[in-house]
Amino acid sequence: MSPSVLELELAASRARRLVLRMLEAHPAGHVGGALSAIDLVEAIYRTAMRLTVPGLTAPDRDRFLLSAGHKALAQYAVLAETGLIPTEILDSYGRTGSAVPGHPDMHKLPGVEANTGALGHGLAIACGMALGARLSGFGSRVFVVMGDGELPEGSNWEGAAIAAHHRLDHLAVFVDANGLQISGSTREVMGMESISAKFDAFGWATTEVDGNDMASIVRVLDELPLAPGRPSAVIARTVKGRGVPSIEGTVASHYWKPSAAELAAAIEYCEHNTRRLEALVAAS
């Protein structure tokens, strides 16, 4: 049975706490984008993907690619929260030789499909995976989470053209559109709106959702593919740093190095929210 929206909200809150746990191990990281995307990542893993621990290397597995690799804290947290990797691995974050480095490494951690973080590459890699699954006769689906700040990279649009040409309707892209990047707002650095219109012009089926509203995310996941014979692009409007009030919607959250007091306050807020959701789930 699929988890309820409330159960997914609880899972995402627990994953946010795991992000902060990694900051306890190494007190700096690309936190803002990880927190804005974590609702998307949690929902994709828990409701849309066919994936188990023994099946992490199965040829016919569904695949998840985090194109914006600097948001790896989100994927690590969700892999642990869903039980696909041991939670204890997270305590090595930031250390030399860690399986959970600042950017994901497919050679170090099961569940990571590609080394990403050189922005703009995830969609093109996903196209190859989607084509490979079709040629192999698998029913696999491929999910990509990318940031709006990486959209100016030309390789994204080469991938978009390929996906539409080959009618890869088992490929879905979620754009974590939080409106901010390392040096300012995406509008000021390199405006790419309307994102939906651009994907539509390349032949994709598109929609927009509130990417921090779990009910909206689940609804669109249930609707995939958005149109037969067309890849799906979901523009998810999110808040950078969501779940840590002191950094929500700030450029400073992009790479956050909190003081001990700031981290303690963030943990307290997150744990309070988790307890609140646990009570609601228990009462439902």
C-alpha positions in Angstrom: 0.0 0.0 0.0 1.3 3.4 -0.9 2.0 5.8 2.0 -0.5 8.5 2.7 0.3 12.2 2.1 0.7 12.7 5.9 3.1 9.7 6.1 5.1 11.2 3.3 5.3 14.5 5.0 6.6 12.7 8.1 9.2 10.9 6.0 10.3 14.1 4.5 10.6 15.7 7.9 12.7 12.8 9.1 14.9 13.2 6.0 15.4 16.9 6.7 16.6 15.9 10.2 19.1 13.5 8.5 20.4 16.4 6.4 21.1 18.3 9.7 22.7 15.1 11.1 25.2 15.3 8.3 25.9 18.9 9.2 26.6 17.7 12.8 29.3 15.5 11.2 30.7 18.2 8.9 29.3 21.6 9.7 28.9 23.0 6.1 27.3 21.9 2.9 24.9 22.7 0.1 21.9 22.8 2.3 19.4 25.2 0.7 18.8 23.2 -2.5 18.8 19.9 -0.7 16.0 21.2 1.6 14.0 22.7 -1.3 14.1 19.4 -3.2 13.7 16.9 -0.5 9.9 16.6 -0.7 10.3 15.8 -4.4 13.0 13.2 -3.8 11.1 11.6 -0.9 7.9 11.3 -2.9 9.6 9.9 -6.0 11.4 7.2 -4.0 8.5 6.2 -1.9 5.6 6.3 -4.3 6.9 6.1 -7.9 10.0 4.0 -8.0 10.3 0.2 -8.0 13.5 -0.1 -5.9 14.6 -2.4 -3.1 18.0 -3.0 -1.4 18.7 -6.2 -3.4 17.5 -4.5 -6.5 19.8 -1.5 -6.4 21.9 -3.0 -9.1 19.1 -4.9 -11.0 19.3 -4.2 -14.7 15.5 -3.5 -14.9 15.4 -1.1 -11.9 13.9 2.3 -12.0 16.5 5.0 -11.9 16.8 8.3 -10.2 19.4 10.9 -11.2 20.2 14.0 -9.2 21.4 16.3 -12.0 22.1 19.1 -9.5 24.6 16.9 -7.7 25.5 19.6 -5.1 22.1 18.8 -3.6 23.4 15.3 -2.7 22.5 15.8 1.0 18.8 15.3 -0.1 19.5 12.0 -1.9 21.7 10.7 0.9 19.0 11.5 3.5 16.2 9.9 1.5 18.3 6.8 0.7 18.8 6.4 4.4 15.3 7.3 5.5 13.8 4.7 3.1 16.2 2.0 4.4 18.1 1.7 1.1 21.4 2.5 2.8 22.4 2.3 6.5 21.8 5.5 8.3 25.3 5.3 10.0 26.9 6.0 6.6 25.7 9.6 6.9 28.0 10.2 9.9 31.0 10.1 7.6 29.8 13.0 5.5 32.6 15.3 4.5 35.4 13.0 5.5 38.1 11.9 3.1 37.1 8.6 1.4 33.5 8.9 2.6 30.7 7.1 0.6 28.7 10.3 1.0 30.9 13.1 -0.3 29.9 16.6 -1.3 28.8 15.4 -4.7 27.4 11.9 -5.4 29.8 9.2 -6.5 28.3 6.1 -8.2 31.4 4.1 -7.3 31.0 4.7 -3.6 27.3 4.5 -2.8 24.6 2.1 -4.1 21.6 4.0 -5.4 23.7 6.7 -7.0 23.4 6.2 -10.8 25.9 8.8 -12.0 28.6 11.2 -10.8 26.8 14.6 -11.1 27.5 18.1 -10.0 29.0 19.4 -13.1 25.7 21.0 -13.8 23.5 20.3 -16.8 24.5 16.7 -17.5 21.9 14.7 -15.7 19.2 15.0 -18.3 21.4 13.8 -21.1 22.6 10.8 -19.0 19.0 10.0 -18.2 18.1 10.0 -21.9 20.7 7.3 -22.5 19.3 5.3 -19.6 15.8 5.6 -20.8 16.8 4.6 -24.3 18.8 1.7 -22.9 15.8 0.5 -20.9 13.6 0.5 -24.0 16.1 -1.3 -26.1 16.5 -3.9 -23.4 12.7 -4.5 -23.2 12.5 -3.3 -19.6 9.6 -1.4 -18.2 11.9 0.9 -16.2 11.2 4.5 -15.5 13.8 7.2 -15.2 13.4 10.2 -12.9 15.6 13.3 -12.9 15.7 16.2 -10.3 17.5 19.3 -11.6 17.7 22.8 -10.5 16.4 25.9 -12.2 19.9 27.4 -11.8 21.4 24.8 -14.2 18.9 25.3 -17.0 21.2 27.7 -19.0 23.6 24.8 -19.6 23.2 23.8 -23.3 23.5 20.1 -22.7 20.1 20.2 -21.0 18.4 21.3 -24.2 20.3 18.7 -26.3 18.9 16.1 -23.9 15.4 17.7 -24.1 15.5 17.5 -27.9 16.6 13.8 -27.8 14.0 12.8 -25.3 11.2 14.3 -27.3 12.5 12.9 -30.6 12.6 9.4 -29.2 9.3 9.8 -27.5 10.7 8.8 -24.1 7.5 8.9 -22.1 9.0 6.8 -19.3 11.3 9.7 -18.5 10.2 12.5 -16.1 12.1 15.6 -15.1 11.4 17.6 -12.0 12.8 21.1 -12.0 13.4 22.2 -8.5 12.6 25.9 -9.2 13.5 27.7 -6.0 14.5 30.8 -7.8 17.9 31.2 -6.3 21.5 30.0 -7.0 24.9 30.6 -5.6 25.3 34.2 -6.8 21.8 35.5 -6.6 18.3 35.0 -8.0 18.0 32.9 -11.2 16.1 35.8 -12.8 19.0 38.1 -12.3 21.8 35.7 -13.1 20.2 34.1 -16.2 16.5 34.4 -16.6 15.0 31.1 -18.1 11.3 31.7 -17.6 8.9 30.5 -18.9 10.5 27.1 -18.0 7.3 25.3 -18.9 7.1 27.1 -22.3 10.6 26.1 -23.1 10.1 22.4 -22.4 6.8 22.5 -24.3 8.5 24.0 -27.3 10.9 21.0 -27.3 8.0 18.6 -27.4 7.6 17.7 -23.7 4.3 17.5 -21.8 4.6 20.0 -18.9 2.9 21.0 -15.7 3.6 23.2 -12.7 3.2 22.2 -9.0 4.0 23.5 -5.5 7.1 21.4 -5.0 6.9 21.6 -1.2 3.3 20.5 -1.1 3.3 16.7 -0.8 -0.3 16.3 -1.9 0.5 18.2 -5.2 3.6 16.1 -5.8 1.8 12.8 -5.3 -1.0 13.9 -7.6 1.4 14.6 -10.4 3.4 11.4 -9.9 0.1 9.5 -10.2 -0.5 11.3 -13.5 2.8 10.3 -15.2 3.3 10.2 -18.0 1.6 13.5 -18.6 1.0 12.5 -22.2 1.5 9.3 -24.1 4.6 9.4 -26.3 6.0 12.5 -24.7 8.6 12.9 -21.9 7.2 14.7 -18.8 8.6 18.0 -17.3 7.2 19.0 -13.9 8.2 22.5 -12.8 8.2 22.4 -9.1 8.0 25.8 -7.4 9.9 25.4 -4.1 11.5 27.5 -1.3 15.2 27.2 -0.9 16.1 26.1 2.6 12.6 24.8 3.3 12.3 23.5 6.8 14.9 25.7 8.4 13.1 29.0 9.0 16.2 31.1 9.5 17.5 30.3 6.0 14.3 29.8 4.0 14.3 31.8 0.8 17.9 33.1 1.1 20.9 32.9 -1.1 23.0 32.3 2.0 21.4 28.9 2.4 23.0 27.7 -0.9 26.2 26.7 1.0 25.4 27.0 4.7 28.0 26.9 7.4 25.9 27.3 10.6 27.2 28.3 14.0 26.6 25.7 16.7 23.6 27.8 17.9 22.1 28.0 14.5 22.4 24.3 13.9 20.9 23.5 17.3 18.0 25.8 16.6 17.4 24.1 13.2 17.5 20.7 14.7 15.1 21.7 17.5 12.6 23.1 14.9 12.9 20.0 12.7 12.5 17.6 15.6 9.5 19.5 16.8 7.9 19.3 13.4 8.6 15.6 13.2 7.0 14.9 16.6 3.9 16.9 15.4 3.6 14.8 12.3 4.1 11.6 14.2 1.2 12.5 16.4 -1.0 13.3 13.4 -0.1 10.0 11.7 -0.8 8.1 14.9 -4.2 9.7 15.2 -5.1 9.2 11.6 
